[in-house]
Amino acid sequence: MICSARKEHFLANSNNKQAFGQYLGDVLEKEGCQVLHAQGDCVRTAVSCAINKTTVIIGEDTDLLVLLLHHADLRSRPLLLKSRSKTKKHEQ
């Protein structure tokens, strides 16, 4: 089904956001990616995954970056924070 709503309006609904995250995870798993939907602390989940394999967290919050820097183990595999948006406008 094609969604005619703007992305911001669609994702503002927590049910839509949850369903989209689940759908995206299913698509990635079909392509051979391992997907974990962290129920609580995504940073600790990502840090524990990065012990054995390259790990990517997708998010926008600066807090995620700060927490990753705090909890990261320099002996682990790469642990990356990827922004969902391609461009981000900065307001002054």
N, CA, C and O atoms as a GROMACS GRO file, in nm:
protein
  368
    1MET      N    1   0.084  -0.117   0.000
    1MET     CA    2   0.000   0.000   0.000
    1MET      C    3   0.089   0.124   0.000
    1MET      O    4   0.190   0.129   0.071
    2ILE      N    5   0.053   0.221  -0.078
    2ILE     CA    6   0.127   0.347  -0.084
    2ILE      C    7   0.070   0.442   0.019
    2ILE      O    8  -0.051   0.462   0.028
    3CYS      N    9   0.159   0.501   0.097
    3CYS     CA   10   0.120   0.596   0.202
    3CYS      C   11   0.124   0.737   0.144
    3CYS      O   12   0.226   0.780   0.090
    4SER      N   13   0.012   0.808   0.154
    4SER     CA   14   0.007   0.944   0.100
    4SER      C   15   0.040   1.050   0.205
    4SER      O   16   0.050   1.169   0.172
    5ALA      N   17   0.057   1.010   0.330
    5ALA     CA   18   0.087   1.105   0.437
    5ALA      C   19   0.234   1.146   0.431
    5ALA      O   20   0.318   1.073   0.380
    6ARG      N   21   0.262   1.263   0.483
    6ARG     CA   22   0.401   1.308   0.493
    6ARG      C   23   0.472   1.223   0.596
    6ARG      O   24   0.412   1.176   0.692
    7LYS      N   25   0.600   1.203   0.575
    7LYS     CA   26   0.681   1.118   0.664
    7LYS      C   27   0.668   1.162   0.810
    7LYS      O   28   0.652   1.077   0.898
    8GLU      N   29   0.674   1.290   0.836
    8GLU     CA   30   0.668   1.341   0.972
    8GLU      C   31   0.535   1.306   1.040
    8GLU      O   32   0.532   1.268   1.157
    9HIS      N   33   0.425   1.318   0.964
    9HIS     CA   34   0.294   1.286   1.020
    9HIS      C   35   0.279   1.136   1.042
    9HIS      O   36   0.225   1.093   1.144
   10PHE      N   37   0.326   1.058   0.947
   10PHE     CA   38   0.315   0.913   0.958
   10PHE      C   39   0.393   0.862   1.080
   10PHE      O   40   0.341   0.782   1.158
   11LEU      N   41   0.517   0.908   1.096
   11LEU     CA   42   0.602   0.860   1.204
   11LEU      C   43   0.570   0.924   1.339
   11LEU      O   44   0.621   0.878   1.442
   12ALA      N   45   0.488   1.028   1.341
   12ALA     CA   46   0.447   1.088   1.467
   12ALA      C   47   0.355   0.993   1.545
   12ALA      O   48   0.344   1.004   1.667
   13ASN      N   49   0.290   0.902   1.476
   13ASN     CA   50   0.204   0.802   1.538
   13ASN      C   51   0.291   0.686   1.584
   13ASN      O   52   0.357   0.622   1.503
   14SER      N   53   0.292   0.658   1.714
   14SER     CA   54   0.382   0.555   1.767
   14SER      C   55   0.352   0.417   1.711
   14SER      O   56   0.444   0.336   1.695
   15ASN      N   57   0.225   0.387   1.680
   15ASN     CA   58   0.193   0.257   1.620
   15ASN      C   59   0.251   0.245   1.480
   15ASN      O   60   0.303   0.140   1.442
   16ASN      N   61   0.243   0.354   1.402
   16ASN     CA   62   0.302   0.353   1.268
   16ASN      C   63   0.453   0.336   1.275
   16ASN      O   64   0.512   0.259   1.199
   17LYS      N   65   0.514   0.408   1.369
   17LYS     CA   66   0.660   0.401   1.383
   17LYS      C   67   0.704   0.260   1.420
   17LYS      O   68   0.801   0.208   1.366
   18GLN      N   69   0.632   0.197   1.513
   18GLN     CA   70   0.664   0.061   1.556
   18GLN      C   71   0.647  -0.038   1.441
   18GLN      O   72   0.732  -0.124   1.419
   19ALA      N   73   0.537  -0.025   1.368
   19ALA     CA   74   0.510  -0.116   1.255
   19ALA      C   75   0.614  -0.098   1.146
   19ALA      O   76   0.658  -0.196   1.085
   20PHE      N   77   0.655   0.026   1.120
   20PHE     CA   78   0.756   0.050   1.017
   20PHE      C   79   0.890  -0.009   1.058
   20PHE      O   80   0.960  -0.069   0.976
   21GLY      N   81   0.927   0.007   1.185
   21GLY     CA   82   1.052  -0.050   1.235
   21GLY      C   83   1.054  -0.201   1.221
   21GLY      O   84   1.155  -0.260   1.183
   22GLN      N   85   0.942  -0.264   1.253
   22GLN     CA   86   0.931  -0.409   1.240
   22GLN      C   87   0.942  -0.451   1.093
   22GLN      O   88   1.012  -0.547   1.061
   23TYR      N   89   0.872  -0.379   1.005
   23TYR     CA   90   0.878  -0.409   0.862
   23TYR      C   91   1.020  -0.393   0.807
   23TYR      O   92   1.068  -0.479   0.733
   24LEU      N   93   1.086  -0.285   0.845
   24LEU     CA   94   1.223  -0.262   0.799
   24LEU      C   95   1.316  -0.373   0.847
   24LEU      O   96   1.401  -0.421   0.773
   25GLY      N   97   1.299  -0.414   0.973
   25GLY     CA   98   1.378  -0.524   1.026
   25GLY      C   99   1.356  -0.653   0.949
   25GLY      O  100   1.452  -0.726   0.921
   26ASP      N  101   1.230  -0.681   0.913
   26ASP     CA  102   1.199  -0.802   0.836
   26ASP      C  103   1.266  -0.799   0.699
   26ASP      O  104   1.320  -0.900   0.654
   27VAL      N  105   1.263  -0.683   0.634
   27VAL     CA  106   1.326  -0.669   0.502
   27VAL      C  107   1.478  -0.689   0.513
   27VAL      O  108   1.538  -0.759   0.431
   28LEU      N  109   1.539  -0.629   0.615
   28LEU     CA  110   1.684  -0.644   0.633
   28LEU      C  111   1.721  -0.789   0.663
   28LEU      O  112   1.823  -0.838   0.614
   29GLU      N  113   1.642  -0.857   0.743
   29GLU     CA  114   1.669  -0.998   0.774
   29GLU      C  115   1.661  -1.085   0.649
   29GLU      O  116   1.741  -1.177   0.632
   30LYS      N  117   1.566  -1.056   0.561
   30LYS     CA  118   1.555  -1.131   0.435
   30LYS      C  119   1.677  -1.111   0.348
   30LYS      O  120   1.711  -1.197   0.266
   31GLU      N  121   1.745  -0.997   0.365
   31GLU     CA  122   1.868  -0.968   0.289
   31GLU      C  123   1.993  -1.019   0.359
   31GLU      O  124   2.104  -0.997   0.310
   32GLY      N  125   1.977  -1.088   0.472
   32GLY     CA  126   2.090  -1.150   0.539
   32GLY      C  127   2.148  -1.073   0.656
   32GLY      O  128   2.249  -1.113   0.712
   33CYS      N  129   2.085  -0.962   0.694
   33CYS     CA  130   2.133  -0.884   0.809
   33CYS      C  131   2.074  -0.940   0.937
   33CYS      O  132   1.962  -0.990   0.938
   34GLN      N  133   2.150  -0.933   1.045
   34GLN     CA  134   2.096  -0.968   1.175
   34GLN      C  135   2.038  -0.841   1.236
   34GLN      O  136   2.105  -0.738   1.244
   35VAL      N  137   1.913  -0.849   1.278
   35VAL     CA  138   1.842  -0.733   1.331
   35VAL      C  139   1.799  -0.762   1.474
   35VAL      O  140   1.742  -0.868   1.502
   36LEU      N  141   1.827  -0.669   1.563
   36LEU     CA  142   1.779  -0.678   1.701
   36LEU      C  143   1.694  -0.556   1.728
   36LEU      O  144   1.737  -0.443   1.704
   37HIS      N  145   1.574  -0.578   1.777
   37HIS     CA  146   1.489  -0.468   1.819
   37HIS      C  147   1.504  -0.456   1.970
   37HIS      O  148   1.441  -0.531   2.046
   38ALA      N  149   1.588  -0.364   2.014
   38ALA     CA  150   1.617  -0.350   2.157
   38ALA      C  151   1.493  -0.302   2.230
   38ALA      O  152   1.433  -0.202   2.191
   39GLN      N  153   1.454  -0.374   2.334
   39GLN     CA  154   1.336  -0.338   2.411
   39GLN      C  155   1.365  -0.229   2.512
   39GLN      O  156   1.276  -0.150   2.545
   40GLY      N  157   1.485  -0.223   2.560
   40GLY     CA  158   1.518  -0.125   2.662
   40GLY      C  159   1.634  -0.038   2.619
   40GLY      O  160   1.616   0.062   2.549
   41ASP      N  161   1.749  -0.076   2.660
   41ASP     CA  162   1.870   0.003   2.640
   41ASP      C  163   1.939  -0.036   2.510
   41ASP      O  164   2.015  -0.133   2.507
   42CYS      N  165   1.912   0.038   2.403
   42CYS     CA  166   1.971   0.003   2.273
   42CYS      C  167   2.122   0.021   2.272
   42CYS      O  168   2.192  -0.050   2.199
   43VAL      N  169   2.174   0.114   2.352
   43VAL     CA  170   2.319   0.136   2.354
   43VAL      C  171   2.391   0.015   2.412
   43VAL      O  172   2.489  -0.032   2.354
   44ARG      N  173   2.344  -0.036   2.524
   44ARG     CA  174   2.409  -0.155   2.582
   44ARG      C  175   2.394  -0.276   2.492
   44ARG      O  176   2.486  -0.357   2.482
   45THR      N  177   2.279  -0.290   2.425
   45THR     CA  178   2.261  -0.399   2.329
   45THR      C  179   2.362  -0.386   2.216
   45THR      O  180   2.424  -0.485   2.178
   46ALA      N  181   2.377  -0.267   2.162
   46ALA     CA  182   2.471  -0.245   2.052
   46ALA      C  183   2.616  -0.269   2.096
   46ALA      O  184   2.693  -0.331   2.022
   47VAL      N  185   2.652  -0.222   2.214
   47VAL     CA  186   2.788  -0.241   2.263
   47VAL      C  187   2.818  -0.389   2.280
   47VAL      O  188   2.928  -0.435   2.247
   48SER      N  189   2.722  -0.465   2.331
   48SER     CA  190   2.746  -0.609   2.348
   48SER      C  191   2.754  -0.680   2.212
   48SER      O  192   2.830  -0.776   2.198
   49CYS      N  193   2.678  -0.634   2.114
   49CYS     CA  194   2.687  -0.694   1.979
   49CYS      C  195   2.820  -0.662   1.913
   49CYS      O  196   2.875  -0.744   1.839
   50ALA      N  197   2.873  -0.543   1.939
   50ALA     CA  198   2.996  -0.499   1.874
   50ALA      C  199   3.119  -0.576   1.922
   50ALA      O  200   3.226  -0.564   1.863
   51ILE      N  201   3.104  -0.653   2.027
   51ILE     CA  202   3.216  -0.735   2.072
   51ILE      C  203   3.256  -0.834   1.963
   51ILE      O  204   3.374  -0.863   1.945
   52ASN      N  205   3.157  -0.886   1.889
   52ASN     CA  206   3.182  -0.989   1.789
   52ASN      C  207   3.165  -0.946   1.645
   52ASN      O  208   3.219  -1.012   1.556
   53LYS      N  209   3.093  -0.837   1.618
   53LYS     CA  210   3.068  -0.798   1.479
   53LYS      C  211   3.044  -0.649   1.467
   53LYS      O  212   3.006  -0.582   1.564
   54THR      N  213   3.068  -0.596   1.348
   54THR     CA  214   3.040  -0.456   1.321
   54THR      C  215   2.892  -0.430   1.346
   54THR      O  216   2.807  -0.507   1.302
   55THR      N  217   2.863  -0.321   1.417
   55THR     CA  218   2.726  -0.293   1.461
   55THR      C  219   2.690  -0.150   1.425
   55THR      O  220   2.772  -0.059   1.437
   56VAL      N  221   2.564  -0.130   1.380
   56VAL     CA  222   2.515   0.002   1.344
   56VAL      C  223   2.389   0.032   1.424
   56VAL      O  224   2.297  -0.049   1.429
   57ILE      N  225   2.386   0.150   1.485
   57ILE     CA  226   2.264   0.202   1.548
   57ILE      C  227   2.214   0.314   1.457
   57ILE      O  228   2.290   0.400   1.415
   58ILE      N  229   2.084   0.310   1.428
   58ILE     CA  230   2.024   0.415   1.346
   58ILE      C  231   1.941   0.504   1.437
   58ILE      O  232   1.848   0.456   1.502
   59GLY      N  233   1.975   0.632   1.442
   59GLY     CA  234   1.902   0.724   1.529
   59GLY      C  235   1.947   0.867   1.508
   59GLY      O  236   2.042   0.894   1.434
   60GLU      N  237   1.878   0.957   1.574
   60GLU     CA  238   1.905   1.100   1.558
   60GLU      C  239   1.956   1.167   1.684
   60GLU      O  240   2.018   1.273   1.678
   61ASP      N  241   1.931   1.107   1.798
   61ASP     CA  242   1.959   1.174   1.925
   61ASP      C  243   2.109   1.187   1.952
   61ASP      O  244   2.184   1.090   1.940
   62THR      N  245   2.150   1.307   1.990
   62THR     CA  246   2.288   1.330   2.031
   62THR      C  247   2.320   1.247   2.155
   62THR      O  248   2.435   1.206   2.174
   63ASP      N  249   2.219   1.222   2.237
   63ASP     CA  250   2.239   1.140   2.357
   63ASP      C  251   2.291   1.001   2.321
   63ASP      O  252   2.372   0.944   2.394
   64LEU      N  253   2.246   0.946   2.209
   64LEU     CA  254   2.296   0.815   2.165
   64LEU      C  255   2.446   0.818   2.143
   64LEU      O  256   2.517   0.727   2.186
   65LEU      N  257   2.493   0.921   2.077
   65LEU     CA  258   2.636   0.934   2.051
   65LEU      C  259   2.714   0.944   2.182
   65LEU      O  260   2.816   0.878   2.199
   66VAL      N  261   2.666   1.026   2.274
   66VAL     CA  262   2.733   1.043   2.403
   66VAL      C  263   2.738   0.911   2.479
   66VAL      O  264   2.841   0.874   2.534
   67LEU      N  265   2.625   0.839   2.482
   67LEU     CA  266   2.621   0.710   2.551
   67LEU      C  267   2.710   0.606   2.484
   67LEU      O  268   2.775   0.527   2.553
   68LEU      N  269   2.714   0.606   2.351
   68LEU     CA  270   2.804   0.514   2.280
   68LEU      C  271   2.950   0.543   2.314
   68LEU      O  272   3.028   0.450   2.335
   69LEU      N  273   2.986   0.670   2.317
   69LEU     CA  274   3.123   0.706   2.352
   69LEU      C  275   3.157   0.664   2.494
   69LEU      O  276   3.270   0.622   2.521
   70HIS      N  277   3.063   0.674   2.583
   70HIS     CA  278   3.086   0.637   2.722
   70HIS      C  279   3.101   0.486   2.740
   70HIS      O  280   3.190   0.440   2.811
   71HIS      N  281   3.014   0.409   2.674
   71HIS     CA  282   3.009   0.264   2.697
   71HIS      C  283   3.094   0.182   2.601
   71HIS      O  284   3.118   0.064   2.627
   72ALA      N  285   3.139   0.241   2.492
   72ALA     CA  286   3.211   0.165   2.390
   72ALA      C  287   3.340   0.104   2.445
   72ALA      O  288   3.408   0.162   2.530
   73ASP      N  289   3.369  -0.014   2.394
   73ASP     CA  290   3.493  -0.084   2.429
   73ASP      C  291   3.585  -0.074   2.308
   73ASP      O  292   3.552  -0.122   2.200
   74LEU      N  293   3.701  -0.013   2.326
   74LEU     CA  294   3.793   0.010   2.214
   74LEU      C  295   3.847  -0.120   2.154
   74LEU      O  296   3.904  -0.118   2.044
   75ARG      N  297   3.832  -0.231   2.224
   75ARG     CA  298   3.879  -0.360   2.173
   75ARG      C  299   3.774  -0.428   2.085
   75ARG      O  300   3.803  -0.532   2.024
   76SER      N  301   3.653  -0.372   2.077
   76SER     CA  302   3.545  -0.437   2.002
   76SER      C  303   3.552  -0.403   1.855
   76SER      O  304   3.637  -0.325   1.811
   77ARG      N  305   3.464  -0.463   1.779
   77ARG     CA  306   3.450  -0.435   1.637
   77ARG      C  307   3.392  -0.294   1.620
   77ARG      O  308   3.349  -0.234   1.718
   78PRO      N  309   3.389  -0.242   1.496
   78PRO     CA  310   3.334  -0.107   1.476
   78PRO      C  311   3.189  -0.096   1.523
   78PRO      O  312   3.107  -0.186   1.501
   79LEU      N  313   3.159   0.015   1.587
   79LEU     CA  314   3.025   0.046   1.637
   79LEU      C  315   2.990   0.183   1.580
   79LEU      O  316   3.053   0.283   1.616
   80LEU      N  317   2.890   0.188   1.493
   80LEU     CA  318   2.859   0.309   1.418
   80LEU      C  319   2.722   0.365   1.454
   80LEU      O  320   2.628   0.290   1.482
   81LEU      N  321   2.711   0.497   1.455
   81LEU     CA  322   2.583   0.564   1.471
   81LEU      C  323   2.551   0.630   1.339
   81LEU      O  324   2.625   0.716   1.291
   82LYS      N  325   2.440   0.589   1.279
   82LYS     CA  326   2.399   0.641   1.148
   82LYS      C  327   2.274   0.723   1.163
   82LYS      O  328   2.177   0.681   1.226
   83SER      N  329   2.275   0.842   1.103
   83SER     CA  330   2.158   0.928   1.103
   83SER      C  331   2.058   0.877   1.000
   83SER      O  332   2.098   0.830   0.894
   84ARG      N  333   1.930   0.887   1.032
   84ARG     CA  334   1.827   0.845   0.937
   84ARG      C  335   1.813   0.944   0.823
   84ARG      O  336   1.780   0.903   0.712
   85SER      N  337   1.837   1.072   0.848
   85SER     CA  338   1.816   1.171   0.743
   85SER      C  339   1.944   1.192   0.664
   85SER      O  340   2.054   1.181   0.716
   86LYS      N  341   1.926   1.223   0.535
   86LYS     CA  342   2.042   1.248   0.448
   86LYS      C  343   2.096   1.387   0.470
   86LYS      O  344   2.217   1.409   0.465
   87THR      N  345   2.006   1.481   0.494
   87THR     CA  346   2.048   1.618   0.522
   87THR      C  347   1.974   1.665   0.646
   87THR      O  348   1.858   1.630   0.668
   88LYS      N  349   2.040   1.743   0.723
   88LYS     CA  350   1.980   1.794   0.846
   88LYS      C  351   1.995   1.946   0.844
   88LYS      O  352   2.106   1.998   0.836
   89LYS      N  353   1.884   2.017   0.851
   89LYS     CA  354   1.888   2.162   0.854
   89LYS      C  355   1.913   2.207   0.997
   89LYS      O  356   1.847   2.160   1.090
   90HIS      N  357   2.006   2.296   1.014
   90HIS     CA  358   2.038   2.348   1.148
   90HIS      C  359   1.975   2.486   1.162
   90HIS      O  360   1.998   2.576   1.080
   91GLU      N  361   1.896   2.502   1.265
   91GLU     CA  362   1.833   2.632   1.291
   91GLU      C  363   1.924   2.715   1.380
   91GLU      O  364   1.993   2.662   1.467
   92GLN      N  365   1.925   2.845   1.357
   92GLN     CA  366   2.008   2.933   1.438
   92GLN      C  367   1.922   3.022   1.522
   92GLN      O  368   1.973   3.105   1.598
   0.00000   0.00000   0.00000
